[in-house]
Amino acid sequence: MLITIPNVLSADEVRQFREHLDNADWQDGINTAGSIARNVKKNQQLDDTQEPAISLGNHILRVLAKTPTFVSAALPDRIYPPKFNRYSENETYGAHIDGSLMQIPGTHMTLRTDLSATLFLADPDEYEGGELTIETQYGTQTVKLPAGDMVLYPSTSLHQVSPVTKGTRVASFFWIQSMVSNFQERETLFELDQSIQKLTAELGAAHPEVVKLSGIYHNLIRQWAVPS
């Protein structure tokens, strides 16, 4: 399931992010590529152990904790600290699947990559090309969102960033370990939660059917969730 979440960052937040990022010390993305990715990765990244990556990443985490759609869709257990990349002309990232396990920097904790996220920090009219293409169970989907919007998709998906032919594509990306590792169960919970929220708005939280469905939702969480 591919989910787009609009306005994760406001226009003012994006502007402040870009002030930091446009003046940051970008490094060759090949420095953080694995043996396979080195053959298909051509972009730039920030050193995520230094500023401004640390403070900007922490801001994203604070915002996500208050973003209901993200919490509902991801049911996050652990989140890898957000990283930042940039693609200028002729830069691209060929087809690949994200690594299954990652050690969270500065800790002894391992994160299982259930979900991948890209938070766009450049508007579509700032660059040509640079589409995020994701192979899903429903076919190939192409994503190019306004600055401040985010896409969430299974880390098991084959995906790529097409070559940028003009301008610069800037984004943050990271991974999530969900309390519910099975993507079909997670999708069921998300769809059920979205329906409950709509019915709550129409009927009120005290309506018997809303209460019943809420109980079913939480009982499924009890059955399927395995927090670390």
N, C-alpha and C positions, 0 to 999 in steps of 0.2 A: 504494500500500500504506500502510495506516494501522497504526502500531505503538504500543502503550502500554507504557511502562516503569515498573513500580512501584518505589516506595521509592528514587527518585533522591536525595532528601533524607530523612534520618531525622526522626522526630517532634521530636527536640530541635533539629535544624537548622532545621526549619520554625518552631519556637517562637522561636528567635533571630532568624530573618529577619523574622518578624512584629513583634517588638519594635522593630526598626529601621524597618520599613515603615509601621507604624501611626502612628509619630510623625514621618514624613518630610513634606517639603514637596511635595505633589502639585500638578501643573499641569494645565491644560486640555489634553487630548489633541489638540485641534484644532491646537495649535501645531506639531505634527510631521506633520500630515496633508498629503498631496498634493492637487492640485486636484480630483481625483475623490473621494478619500477624505473630503474635507471635508464632502461631502454626506451621508455615512452614518456618520461616526465621532463618537461622543459618549461619551467616557470621560476618565480621568485618567491621567497618566504622570509618572514621575520624570524629572528631568533626568539623562540617562545620562552626562553629563560631570562630575557631582558625586557626593559621598558622600550616601547609602550605596549608590547604584547601582553604583559602581565596585567596591567591595570585595565586595559580594554577588554581582555578576556574575562576578568573578574566582573566587570560591568555587565557583560553579556550573561554570565551565570546568574547574577542578581535579577536581571530582567526576566530570564526564562523561568525562574522560580515563581514569578508572578504572572506568567502567561498561561491561562487555563487550557488553551488548545494544545500547547506543548506538553503540559503535565498529563493531560488526558490521553494524548496519543503515545507518548513515550513511557509513561509510568517510570520515570527515571530512578535508578538506583545509584549509579555513578556516571559522571560526565567527565570526559577527558578535557583538560583545560583548552579552551578555544585557541586555534592557531590561525595564522593569517597568510594569505597568498595573493600574488599579483601576476597577471598575464599581460604582457605587452605584445607588440606586433610579432607574429610568427611563433608565439609561444603557445604550448598546448600540453595536454596530459592525455595520452592515449588510453585505450580501453584497459581497465584493471578492476580488481576486486580488493577492497580494503582488507588489511590483515585482521585475523580473527581475534587475536589477543594482543593487548598493549599494556605496558607498564606505565602507570601514571607517574609523571615526572616528580622527583623529590619524595616518593613514597615507595613502600614495598608492595603496594596494591596492584593487582592485575585487573584490567577491564576487558570484558568480553564485548566486542563490537556488535551489538544488535542493530543499532540504527546509526546512520550517517546524516549529518546536517551541513547544509551550506547556507550561510547568511550573506546575502548580497549587499555589498557596500558601494557599488557603482550602478548608476541607472543604465538601462539598456541603450539609451542614445549616446552614452559616453564611449561605447566601443562597438565594433562590428565583429561578428563571430563570437566565440567564447561561450557558446551554449553548453549547458550541462545536459548530457544525454544519458538516460538511465534505462536499462533493460529491466522491465517489470513483468509480472505474470500476465499483465494486460497488454503487453507489447512495448515498443520503444516510446519513451516519452522525453520530450525536449523541454528544458526549463531555462528561462532567462527572466528573472524577476526584477521589479523595482528595488532600488536601494532601501534597505530596512526590512525587506521581506525574506523569509526563510523557507527552505524546502527540507523535508524530513523523509528519508527513504531507507529501506532495509540495507544493511551493510553487505548482505549477500549478493546484492545486485551488481552486475557488470555495468560500469559507467565510465564516462570520459568527458573531458572538456575540449570542445572543438577549437581549432586554431583561431587566435585573435588576429584579425587582418587590419584593424585600425583602432587606435585608442588604447585604453587600459582597463582591464577587468580586475576589480578588487573585491575580495571576499574573506569571510572567516569560515572555518570549517572545523568540525569536531565530531566525536563519537559518543554514543550513549549506551550504557549497559542498563537494560530494562529489568524491572522486578519480574516481568513476564517475558521469558526468553522466546517462547513460541510465537511466531509472527501472526498466525491465524487466531490464536487466543487473544493476542494484543489487539488485533483488528476488530474482533468481536466486541471486546470491552470498550474500545473507542466508539464504535458505532452505537452501542447501547448507551454509553454516557451522553453522546450527542443527542440521542432521542429523548433521554431523560431531561436534559437541559431544556429542550424545546417544549416538552410537555409541561415542565415546571413553569415556564413562562406563560403558557396558555391556560393551565388549569390551577396552578399554585402548588407549592411544595407539600401542602397537607392533603392533597387529593389522594384517595385510596389507591388508585392505579399508579400514581407517581411514587407513593411510599412503597408499594409492592415491587415495582421495577427497581427502585433504589436498593431494596433489600436483595434482589436477585443479583444486581451488579456487585455489591459488596461480598456476597457469598461466593461469587465467581472469583473475585480478587483473592479471597481466602484460599480457594482451591488451587489457583494457578500461580499466584505470586510467590517467588522465592527470593526475598531480600537478602543481601549479603550480611 
